[in-house]
Amino acid sequence: MQPRLGNLDIETPRDRDGSFEPAIVPKRARRLAGMEDKILTLYAKGLSTREISDTVSELYGVEISH
């Protein structure tokens, strides 16, 4: 399917020597180990799902759905 406004070329930087190391989630990992347990603990302590979402956003700089 062709876009109505034409093609768009996207250039992404490459890390050819493999020197980039992610700070939070390791390379080739899909989940952060122990994150689900931490979220369940916060919920068990009485935090609302919105409060948990806001807390994770503040701590890790990522958004999760409430």
BELDA-V362255 format. One line per field, one symbol per residue. ss: DSSP state (H for helix, E for strand, L for the rest). phi: phi as a letter, one per 20 degrees, with the letter a starting at -180 (. if undefined). A space follows every 50 residues. Layout:
ss = ???
phi = ???
This chain:
ss = LLLLLLLLLLLLLLLLLLLLLLLLLLLLLLLLLLHHHHHHHHHHLLLLHH HHHHHHHHHHLLLLLL
phi = .effeofcedddfddfemefcfeddfgmddcegnffffffffffeoffff ffgffffffdmcdcfe
